[in-house]
């Protein structure tokens, strides 16, 4: 997401001919988009995205369990 934001800022600066970016090549200005695509491809291929989603889901599940137990007067389970 960071590279996408950087790419958008550079794109707007190049289009509006602001600062030093106006003199840069279009390849340099558009390169953060290529890096973002490469990052997303790697994250999907390596399972990084799926692992993060599973971690988030497990954390939310454990929070619900702990909340239910505290509502019943039972303390959270110790590991």
N, C-alpha and C positions, 0 to 999 in steps of 0.2 A: 504494500500500500504506500510505503514511503516513496518508492521509485515512481509510482504513478503520480503522486503529488508533485514530486520534483519535475517530472516530465511535463505536467500541465502548466506549472509555473514558467518553466523555460519556453514552452510553446507560446504562451501568451506574451512573454517578454520579447520573443523573436518576432511574432506577428505584429506587435505594436512598436517594434524597433526601439526597445528600451535598453539603455545601458550598453554594456559590452556584448551582451548576447546578440545584438543586432548584427554584429560582424562575424559571428560564429557560423560554421557550416550547419546545414540542416541535419546532417548525419549526427553531429554532436548533440544537437537539441533533441533529436528523436531517440537517442540511445537509451535514456532511462526507460522508455516503453519496452524496448527489446530486453532489457535486464529484468523488468517486471514480468514479462512473458516467460523468460527462462526460469525465474524464481517460482512462478506458479506451476510450470511444467515439472520442475524438480519436486516441489512440495506434494503434488498429486501423485507422482510416480513413486516417491519414496515412502508414502503413507503418512507423512508429517501432518497433513491436513486432517486425515481421519483420526489419528492419534489425539490431536488437540480436541477434536469434537467429542471423542469418547471420554477424555479426561473431564471435560466440562460437564458432560451428561452424568458421569459418575459422581462428580462433586455435588451437582444439584440433587441427585438421588439421595446421597448421604445427608445433605442438609434437610431434606424432607423427612427422612427417617429420624434424625435427631430432634427435629421440631415436634414430630408426632410423639416420640418418647417423652420429651419434656412436658408435653401437654397431658400425658397420662400419669406424670409423676415419676417416671423412670428416667434416671440419668442417662447420658449418652454412653454408648458401649465403649469400653476401653480396649485398646489393641494390645 
